[in-house]
Amino acid sequence: MWVLIFVLGVAGLYNTEAMQSFSKHSNHNPEYRFVRAVPCETGLKSSGYSVAPTGRLFLKQVNKDGSVGVVCSE
């Protein structure tokens, strides 16, 4: 039962406007790294598109060269 709720929640989140914009601006690399939680707003930044529904960013998509780079910079 909990698995079904989780799957439906993830599917619902994927269809939000923020996730559609992330997909458009993403480098399509499926690798992510945990980063130190930093205050951040959802949106396009110079460091990439950030999805931060809680106001803090915890995961950063890895660049194609394997680096993580700057997190949530304007």
C-alpha positions as CSV (number, residue, x, y, z in Angstrom):
1,M,0.0,0.0,0.0
2,W,2.7,2.5,1.0
3,V,4.7,1.7,-2.2
4,L,1.6,2.5,-4.3
5,I,1.2,5.9,-2.5
6,F,4.9,6.6,-3.0
7,V,4.8,5.8,-6.7
8,L,1.7,7.9,-7.2
9,G,3.3,10.8,-5.3
10,V,6.5,10.6,-7.4
11,A,4.4,10.5,-10.6
12,G,2.3,13.5,-9.5
13,L,5.5,15.4,-8.6
14,Y,7.0,14.7,-12.1
15,N,4.0,16.3,-13.8
16,T,4.4,19.6,-12.0
17,E,5.5,22.7,-13.9
18,A,8.8,22.8,-12.0
19,M,9.7,19.3,-13.0
20,Q,8.7,20.0,-16.6
21,S,11.0,23.0,-16.6
22,F,13.8,21.0,-15.0
23,S,13.5,18.4,-17.7
24,K,13.7,21.1,-20.4
25,H,16.9,22.6,-18.9
26,S,18.5,19.4,-17.6
27,N,21.7,17.9,-19.0
28,H,19.8,14.6,-18.9
29,N,22.6,12.9,-16.8
30,P,20.8,10.5,-14.4
31,E,23.5,10.9,-11.8
32,Y,23.0,13.1,-8.7
33,R,25.0,13.9,-5.6
34,F,24.0,15.0,-2.1
35,V,25.2,18.5,-1.4
36,R,25.2,20.6,1.8
37,A,21.6,21.9,2.1
38,V,21.7,25.5,0.9
39,P,18.8,28.0,0.7
40,C,17.5,28.0,-2.8
41,E,14.4,28.8,-4.8
42,T,13.1,26.7,-7.6
43,G,14.0,28.1,-11.0
44,L,16.7,28.6,-13.6
45,K,20.0,29.8,-12.3
46,S,23.5,30.2,-13.8
47,S,24.4,26.9,-12.2
48,G,21.4,25.1,-13.7
49,Y,17.8,24.6,-13.0
50,S,17.0,24.1,-9.3
51,V,14.0,22.2,-7.9
52,A,13.8,23.1,-4.2
53,P,10.2,22.6,-3.0
54,T,11.3,22.9,0.7
55,G,13.3,26.1,0.0
56,R,16.6,24.2,0.4
57,L,18.6,22.2,-2.2
58,F,19.9,18.8,-1.2
59,L,20.7,17.1,-4.5
60,K,22.7,18.4,-7.5
61,Q,22.7,16.8,-10.9
62,V,26.3,15.8,-11.9
63,N,27.7,17.6,-14.9
64,K,28.6,15.6,-18.0
65,D,32.3,15.9,-17.2
66,G,31.6,14.3,-13.7
67,S,32.0,17.5,-11.7
68,V,29.3,18.8,-9.4
69,G,30.0,22.5,-9.7
70,V,28.4,25.5,-7.9
71,V,25.1,24.9,-6.2
72,C,22.2,27.3,-6.7
73,S,24.1,30.3,-7.8
74,E,22.5,33.3,-9.6
